[in-house]
């Protein structure tokens, strides 16, 4: 009996339980479909790029287990794929006829959210909303944006990286130096670290992405700027630093009044500041201030002389000065005519230089010339063609000048992009103390920032320094700029640059506008001044049919305007502008060519004798 019971118990133990049998025979539930973004890229074509809802499939041919994996996604994309199975791992051989090439080292590679796949594609479990990328012959770029909702005026850092392998075939992301970053309609070139900077000036959204040759473009990211919350605070007075180290804390910005006082202390008894160049730059500085009227009135006679001007840039600068003072450049100077005469149909002045072209825009656009004039359009085209890949025109100084010159012409094609690239160049060349090199460069960069409509506080660098605090650092105790051991001329020059910058004024805000006037383009032969009298003091007669030898610089007595800077009105003296014209008498009908030449030579000899007797 006991043996019978033991046998029954053993049979019951070996027999499968109906409950257990049901559990083992019940298959696992099929996973729900998952929506992802699938990209299949070659070096020259996109085979698939879009959202796909992936259903579960078996993990390998002999398996009964179903998962939602990368193999399923590619098989359900509609592409034609071939695979090689190594045990339970799937190896992609080709897609739509694009096969692995061992000779070139090109193999299909996959990434999940830009992370290199560590397992076979069929072992990768998909995650909702992930981006699955398969590529051959090319690798992806990756973009990182410091803040996708920055405040207006606050720089946003954009970093671009490119996928590669190191010498040990480990996956790495390297800086994508020289990559092109697209910010809405603008483009920026990344620096050697793959970094570029963009500062929004409006709350308009921007779409950002980056490209580089032989790499896949990055994803598109939307930048949505928000209104600025920056509040300008009053500048605190200098304070003595605490602790045992002693010393003082510099003011947070330079002192424009002290710089102006420095300049006025060096005005000479005749009203001049030295050379024509210094007179011009100081005049621009004084015109930007409100308390320098007497000094300007004393300086004006020196600014109406043209015989000291040599280069085309001298004429451009002089017209800028006249416009800044509210003096009509057409009525009191031939400089506009001189500038126009240097235009060769492509550019102005020396074709190997661009500074004379950049500085031509200031006087011309304030003298009535617009983008409707060929000379302006051609000049802008020439200037843009000379911008280098870094966004500069060779230096901080000239790049800053170009920004100021181009900002009013932002409606011209290519100008907004050029300005943005130039701005990024300035960002890349700002020092850790907030400066842009010496005081000359920093002053012009400061004016470029003003021309861009940006606050200097938006240019805060690591540690809190700004262009404002930099100017305080560069200003000497006597109010001037430049090294104390430098010549007084160089310090006047540096200080003249600094005065408008310290007031946050670009040249465009200093210059006044005048209506365009027609300039005669007839070629003439100019005669030296005062050739109107002969050696005997008698005047040469002017024959109605004579050949005019001079029309502009002969015996000109300029009127001297007294400027009221508050209203910019001119009080003109009663001395008129006198022009004396000399002519070669027209030959009679019996005159020969030899007689005509003889008369001309006789006139020139008389003129020379007249000059010797002066």
C-alpha positions in Angstrom: 0.0 0.0 0.0 2.8 2.4 0.9 4.6 1.5 -2.4 1.4 2.3 -4.3 1.0 5.7 -2.7 4.7 6.6 -3.3 4.3 5.7 -6.9 1.2 7.9 -7.3 3.0 10.8 -5.7 6.0 10.4 -8.0 3.7 10.3 -11.1 2.0 13.4 -9.9 5.3 15.2 -9.3 6.5 14.4 -12.9 3.3 15.2 -14.6 3.0 18.8 -15.7 0.5 21.0 -13.9 -2.3 22.2 -16.1 -1.8 25.7 -14.7 1.9 25.7 -15.5 1.3 24.2 -18.9 -1.1 27.0 -19.7 1.5 29.6 -18.6 4.3 28.2 -20.7 2.2 27.9 -23.8 0.9 31.5 -23.6 3.1 33.8 -25.9 4.4 37.2 -24.7 2.2 40.1 -25.7 3.2 42.0 -28.8 4.8 45.4 -28.0 2.9 48.5 -29.2 4.1 50.3 -32.3 6.6 53.2 -31.7 6.9 56.4 -33.8 10.4 57.6 -34.6 12.3 59.7 -37.1 14.2 57.6 -39.6 17.0 59.0 -41.8 18.9 56.9 -44.3 21.7 58.9 -45.9 24.5 58.4 -48.4 27.2 60.9 -49.3 25.2 62.1 -52.3 21.5 61.3 -51.6 18.8 61.0 -49.0 17.1 57.6 -49.2 14.6 58.2 -46.4 13.9 61.1 -44.0 10.7 61.2 -42.1 8.5 60.0 -39.3 7.7 56.3 -39.3 5.5 54.2 -36.9 7.4 50.9 -36.4 5.6 47.7 -35.5 7.2 44.8 -33.6 9.0 42.0 -35.5 11.0 39.0 -34.5 14.5 39.8 -33.3 16.1 37.2 -35.6 14.8 34.6 -38.1 14.6 31.6 -35.7 13.2 33.6 -32.8 9.6 33.8 -31.7 10.3 36.9 -29.6 9.0 40.1 -31.1 10.4 43.6 -30.3 10.3 47.0 -31.9 13.9 47.4 -33.0 16.0 49.1 -35.6 15.8 46.1 -38.0 12.0 46.4 -38.0 12.2 50.1 -38.8 14.4 49.7 -41.9 12.4 46.7 -43.2 9.2 48.7 -42.8 10.5 51.8 -44.5 9.9 50.5 -48.0 13.6 50.4 -48.8 15.1 47.3 -50.3 17.6 45.8 -47.9 20.0 42.8 -47.8 21.4 41.4 -44.6 23.9 38.9 -43.4 23.1 37.1 -40.2 25.9 36.3 -37.8 24.1 34.1 -35.2 21.5 36.3 -33.8 23.0 39.6 -35.1 21.9 41.3 -38.3 24.6 43.0 -40.5 23.3 45.4 -43.2 24.9 44.7 -46.6 23.0 47.2 -48.7 20.0 49.5 -49.0 18.4 50.3 -52.3 21.5 48.9 -54.0 24.0 51.0 -52.0 26.4 48.4 -50.7 29.3 48.3 -48.3 32.6 48.9 -49.9 35.6 47.3 -48.1 38.1 48.8 -50.5 37.0 52.4 -49.6 36.2 51.5 -46.0 32.6 52.6 -46.4 30.1 50.7 -44.4 26.6 51.3 -43.3 26.7 52.8 -39.8 23.8 53.6 -37.5 23.3 56.2 -34.8 20.5 56.6 -32.2 20.1 60.3 -31.3 23.6 60.8 -32.7 25.1 58.2 -30.5 27.0 55.5 -32.4 25.1 52.2 -32.2 26.9 49.7 -29.8 25.0 46.6 -30.9 23.6 45.0 -34.0 20.7 47.0 -35.4 18.1 44.2 -34.6 19.2 44.3 -30.9 18.5 48.0 -30.6 15.2 48.6 -28.9 13.6 51.8 -30.3 12.4 54.6 -28.0 9.5 56.8 -28.8 10.5 60.0 -30.8 14.1 59.0 -31.2 16.0 59.8 -34.4 17.5 56.7 -36.0 20.2 57.5 -38.6 21.8 55.2 -41.0 24.6 56.5 -43.2 27.3 55.4 -45.6 30.2 57.4 -47.0 29.4 60.4 -44.7 29.1 61.1 -41.0 26.8 63.5 -39.1 27.3 66.9 -37.6 25.9 67.8 -34.2 24.8 71.3 -33.1 24.5 72.6 -29.5 22.9 76.0 -28.7 23.6 77.5 -25.3 20.1 79.0 -25.0 17.2 78.5 -27.4 15.2 81.3 -25.7 17.9 84.0 -25.1 17.1 87.6 -24.2 17.4 90.2 -26.9 20.9 91.6 -26.8 22.4 88.6 -25.0 24.8 86.5 -27.1 23.9 82.9 -27.9 26.8 80.5 -28.3 26.4 77.9 -31.1 28.8 74.9 -31.1 29.1 72.6 -34.0 30.9 69.2 -33.8 31.6 66.5 -36.4 31.7 62.7 -35.8 34.9 60.8 -36.5 37.1 58.0 -35.2 40.4 58.5 -33.4 43.6 56.6 -34.2 42.4 53.6 -32.1 39.0 53.6 -34.0 37.2 55.0 -30.9 34.2 57.2 -31.8 34.9 60.9 -31.1 33.2 64.3 -31.8 35.6 66.9 -33.0 35.2 70.7 -33.4 33.7 71.5 -36.8 35.9 74.5 -37.5 34.9 76.5 -40.5 31.4 75.0 -40.6 28.7 77.3 -41.8 25.9 78.1 -39.4 22.6 79.3 -40.7 20.6 81.6 -38.5 17.5 82.6 -40.4 18.7 84.6 -43.4 22.2 85.0 -41.9 25.3 82.9 -42.1 28.1 82.6 -39.6 31.4 80.7 -40.0 32.5 78.7 -36.9 35.9 79.4 -35.4 38.6 76.8 -34.9 36.7 75.5 -31.9 33.5 75.1 -33.9 32.0 78.0 -32.0 30.0 80.9 -33.3 28.0 83.6 -31.5 24.7 85.2 -32.5 22.9 88.0 -30.8 19.3 88.6 -31.5 18.1 92.2 -31.8 14.4 91.3 -32.1 12.1 88.7 -30.7 11.5 87.2 -34.1 12.2 83.4 -34.1 15.1 82.0 -36.1 15.7 78.5 -37.5 19.3 77.4 -36.9 21.3 74.6 -38.5 24.9 74.0 -39.7 26.6 72.4 -42.6 30.1 71.3 -43.6 31.5 69.7 -46.7 31.4 65.9 -46.7 29.2 65.8 -43.6 25.4 65.5 -43.0 23.7 68.8 -42.0 22.6 69.2 -38.4 19.1 69.1 -37.2 17.1 72.4 -37.4 16.6 74.1 -34.1 14.3 77.0 -33.5 15.7 80.0 -31.6 13.0 82.1 -29.9 14.4 85.3 -28.4 12.5 87.0 -25.6 12.4 90.6 -24.5 15.4 91.9 -22.7 15.2 92.3 -18.9 18.6 94.2 -18.7 18.2 97.4 -16.8 21.0 100.0 -17.1 22.2 101.0 -13.6 23.9 104.3 -12.7 27.7 104.1 -12.7 29.0 103.9 -9.1 31.7 106.3 -8.0 35.2 104.8 -7.7 35.7 103.2 -4.3 38.7 102.1 -2.4 39.1 98.3 -2.3 38.9 96.6 1.1 41.3 94.1 2.6 45.0 94.5 3.1 46.0 94.6 -0.5 45.1 98.3 -1.0 44.5 99.8 -4.5 41.4 101.2 -6.1 38.5 100.0 -8.2 38.4 101.6 -11.6 35.1 103.3 -12.7 32.9 101.1 -14.8 33.2 103.3 -17.8 35.5 106.0 -19.3 34.9 109.7 -18.8 33.9 111.6 -22.0 34.1 115.0 -20.4 37.6 114.4 -19.1 38.7 113.3 -22.6 37.1 116.4 -24.1 38.9 118.6 -21.6 42.2 116.9 -22.5 41.7 117.8 -26.2 40.8 121.4 -25.5 43.8 121.9 -23.4 46.0 121.1 -26.5 44.3 123.5 -28.9 46.8 125.9 -30.3 46.5 129.6 -30.3 45.5 129.7 -34.0 42.7 127.3 -33.3 44.4 124.3 -34.8 45.4 121.0 -33.2 48.4 120.4 -35.5 48.1 118.5 -38.8 45.1 118.4 -41.1 44.5 114.9 -40.0 44.4 115.8 -36.3 42.2 118.8 -37.0 39.7 116.5 -38.8 39.5 113.9 -36.1 39.3 116.4 -33.3 36.6 118.2 -35.2 34.6 115.0 -35.4 35.1 114.5 -31.6 34.1 118.1 -30.8 31.0 117.9 -33.0 29.8 114.9 -31.0 29.9 116.9 -27.8 27.6 119.7 -26.7 30.0 122.1 -24.9 32.7 122.8 -27.5 31.3 125.6 -29.6 34.0 128.2 -29.1 36.8 125.7 -29.9 35.0 124.6 -33.1 34.5 128.1 -34.3 38.3 128.7 -33.9 39.0 125.4 -35.8 36.7 126.0 -38.8 39.1 128.2 -40.9 41.6 125.3 -40.9 38.9 122.9 -42.0 38.0 124.9 -45.1 41.5 124.6 -46.6 41.8 122.0 -49.3 45.4 122.6 -50.4 46.6 120.3 -47.5 44.6 117.3 -48.7 46.6 114.7 -50.6 45.0 111.2 -50.6 41.4 110.4 -51.4 40.9 109.3 -47.8 41.8 112.9 -46.8 39.0 114.2 -48.9 36.6 111.6 -47.6 37.5 112.5 -44.0 37.2 116.2 -44.6 33.6 115.9 -46.1 32.7 113.8 -43.0 33.9 116.7 -40.8 32.0 119.3 -42.8 28.8 117.2 -42.6 29.3 116.7 -38.9 29.5 120.5 -38.4 26.5 121.1 -40.5 28.4 122.8 -43.3 27.2 122.0 -46.8 30.1 120.2 -48.5 28.9 121.2 -51.9 29.0 124.9 -51.1 32.3 125.0 -49.2 34.5 122.3 -50.7 35.3 120.5 -53.9 35.9 117.2 -52.0 32.7 115.5 -53.1 33.7 116.2 -56.7 37.1 114.8 -56.0 35.6 111.6 -54.4 33.3 111.1 -57.4 36.2 111.6 -59.8 38.1 108.7 -58.3 35.3 106.2 -59.1 36.4 103.9 -61.9 33.1 102.1 -62.4 33.9 99.5 -59.8 35.5 101.1 -56.8 37.0 104.4 -55.6 40.7 105.2 -55.3 43.3 102.4 -55.1 41.9 99.1 -56.4 44.3 97.3 -54.1 42.8 99.0 -51.0 39.3 98.8 -49.4 39.6 101.5 -46.7 39.1 104.3 -49.3 35.9 102.5 -50.4 34.6 102.0 -46.9 35.2 105.6 -45.9 33.6 106.9 -49.2 30.2 105.6 -48.0 30.0 108.0 -45.0 30.4 111.3 -47.0 28.4 110.2 -50.0 25.4 108.7 -48.2 25.1 111.9 -46.2 25.5 114.0 -49.3 22.3 112.7 -50.9 23.7 109.5 -52.6 21.5 106.4 -52.1 21.2 102.8 -53.3 19.6 104.3 -56.4 23.0 105.6 -57.4 25.4 103.2 -59.2 28.4 104.4 -57.3 26.9 103.3 -54.0 25.8 99.9 -55.2 29.2 99.2 -56.9 31.0 100.4 -53.8 29.0 98.1 -51.5 29.6 95.2 -53.9 33.3 95.9 -53.9 33.5 96.1 -50.1 31.6 92.9 -49.6 33.9 91.1 -52.1 36.9 92.1 -49.9 35.5 90.6 -46.7 37.5 87.6 -45.7 36.3 84.2 -44.4 36.7 85.3 -40.8 34.2 88.1 -41.3 36.8 90.8 -41.2 38.3 93.4 -43.5 41.8 92.7 -42.2 41.7 94.3 -38.7 39.4 95.2 -35.9 39.6 98.9 -36.9 38.6 98.5 -40.5 36.0 95.9 -39.7 34.4 98.3 -37.2 34.4 101.1 -39.7 32.8 98.8 -42.3 30.0 97.8 -39.9 29.2 101.5 -39.4 29.3 102.2 -43.1 27.1 99.3 -44.1 24.4 99.4 -41.4 22.5 102.2 -43.1 22.6 100.1 -46.3 21.2 96.9 -44.8 18.5 96.7 -47.6 21.2 95.9 -50.1 21.5 92.2 -50.9 24.3 90.5 -48.9 24.8 93.4 -46.5 23.0 91.8 -43.5 25.0 88.7 -43.7 28.3 90.6 -44.1 27.4 92.7 -41.0 26.6 89.6 -39.0 29.9 87.9 -40.0 31.8 91.1 -39.1 30.1 91.2 -35.7 31.2 87.6 -35.1 34.7 88.6 -36.0 34.6 91.3 -33.3 33.3 88.9 -30.8 36.1 86.5 -31.5 38.7 89.3 -31.1 37.4 90.8 -27.9 40.0 90.4 -25.1 39.2 89.1 -21.6 39.4 92.7 -20.2 36.6 93.7 -22.6 39.0 95.6 -25.0 39.7 95.0 -28.6 43.4 95.6 -28.5 44.6 99.2 -28.1 42.5 102.3 -27.6 42.3 103.1 -31.3 40.8 99.7 -32.2 38.6 99.6 -29.1 37.1 103.1 -29.8 36.1 102.1 -33.3 34.7 98.7 -32.1 32.7 100.6 -29.5 31.2 102.8 -32.3 30.4 99.7 -34.3 28.5 98.3 -31.3 26.6 101.5 -31.2 25.9 101.3 -34.9 24.5 97.8 -34.4 22.1 99.3 -31.9 23.4 97.1 -29.1 24.2 97.9 -25.5 27.9 97.5 -24.4 26.6 95.4 -21.5 25.7 92.8 -24.2 29.4 92.5 -24.8 30.3 91.3 -21.3 33.1 88.8 -21.3 34.1 86.2 -18.7 34.7 88.0 -15.4 32.2 90.8 -16.1 34.4 93.2 -18.2 32.7 95.2 -20.9 33.9 97.7 -23.6 32.8 100.4 -21.1 35.1 99.2 -18.3 37.8 98.7 -20.9 37.7 102.4 -21.9 38.1 103.3 -18.2 41.1 101.0 -18.1 42.7 102.7 -21.1 42.0 106.3 -20.0 44.9 108.1 -18.3 44.4 110.2 -15.2 44.7 113.4 -17.3 41.7 112.3 -19.3 43.6 111.5 -22.4 44.1 108.2 -24.1 47.3 106.6 -25.3 50.5 105.8 -23.4 51.8 108.7 -21.3 55.3 108.3 -22.9 53.8 108.6 -26.4 53.9 111.9 -28.4 51.2 114.5 -27.7 50.1 114.1 -31.3 49.4 110.4 -31.0 47.6 111.0 -27.7 45.4 113.7 -29.2 44.6 111.3 -32.1 43.7 108.4 -29.7 41.6 110.7 -27.5 39.8 112.2 -30.5 38.8 108.6 -31.4 37.6 107.9 -27.9 35.3 110.9 -27.4 32.4 109.8 -29.7 32.9 106.2 -28.5 32.5 107.1 -24.9 29.2 108.8 -25.8 28.0 105.7 -27.7 27.8 107.6 -31.0 28.7 106.1 -34.4 29.8 108.3 -37.2 26.4 108.0 -38.8 24.7 109.7 -35.8 27.3 112.5 -35.9 27.1 113.4 -39.6 24.2 115.5 -40.9 22.5 114.9 -44.3 22.5 117.2 -47.3 20.5 117.1 -50.5 22.4 115.7 -53.5 23.6 118.3 -56.0 24.6 117.7 -59.6 28.4 117.8 -60.1 29.8 118.8 -63.5 32.0 116.0 -64.9 33.5 118.1 -67.8 37.3 117.6 -67.9 39.2 120.9 -67.5 42.8 121.9 -67.3 43.4 123.7 -64.1 45.6 126.8 -63.9 47.6 127.7 -60.8 46.0 130.1 -58.4 46.4 133.9 -59.1 47.5 133.3 -62.7 45.0 136.0 -63.6 47.7 138.7 -63.6 50.8 138.9 -65.9 54.2 140.0 -64.9 53.3 143.6 -65.6 50.1 143.3 -63.5 47.7 143.6 -66.4 44.9 141.1 -66.7 44.6 138.7 -69.7 41.4 139.2 -71.6 38.8 136.4 -71.7 37.8 135.6 -75.2 34.2 134.4 -75.5 35.3 131.6 -77.8 38.4 130.8 -75.7 39.3 127.4 -74.1 38.7 127.4 -70.4 41.7 126.3 -68.5 40.3 126.2 -64.9 37.0 126.2 -63.3 37.3 125.4 -59.6 40.5 126.3 -57.8 41.5 129.6 -59.3 41.5 132.6 -56.8 38.9 131.0 -54.6 38.1 133.0 -51.4 36.0 130.7 -49.2 33.2 132.1 -47.1 33.7 131.2 -43.4 30.5 130.0 -41.8 30.0 130.4 -38.1 28.3 127.3 -36.9 25.5 127.3 -34.3 25.7 123.6 -33.3 22.3 123.7 -31.6 20.5 124.6 -34.8 23.3 124.0 -37.3 22.6 127.3 -39.0 25.3 129.1 -41.1 25.9 132.8 -40.8 27.8 133.6 -44.0 30.2 136.5 -44.3 29.7 139.0 -47.1 32.9 138.0 -48.8 31.8 136.2 -52.0 33.4 133.2 -53.6 35.4 134.6 -56.5 36.4 132.4 -59.4 38.8 133.7 -62.1 38.8 132.0 -65.4 41.6 132.3 -67.9 41.3 131.5 -71.6 43.4 131.1 -74.6 42.2 133.4 -77.3 40.6 131.5 -80.1 42.6 131.6 -83.3 41.3 133.6 -86.2 40.3 131.9 -89.4 43.9 132.6 -90.8 45.6 131.2 -87.7 47.6 128.1 -88.2 48.1 125.3 -85.7 51.6 126.6 -85.0 50.1 130.0 -84.0 47.7 128.4 -81.7 50.4 126.4 -79.9 52.5 129.6 -79.7 49.7 131.5 -78.1 49.2 128.7 -75.5 52.9 128.6 -74.7 53.0 132.3 -74.3 50.1 132.2 -71.8 51.8 129.5 -69.7 55.1 131.5 -69.7 53.3 134.6 -68.5 51.6 132.6 -65.8 54.9 131.2 -64.6 56.5 134.6 -64.5 53.5 135.9 -62.6 54.0 133.2 -59.9 57.7 134.0 -59.6 56.8 137.7 -58.9 54.3 136.8 -56.1 
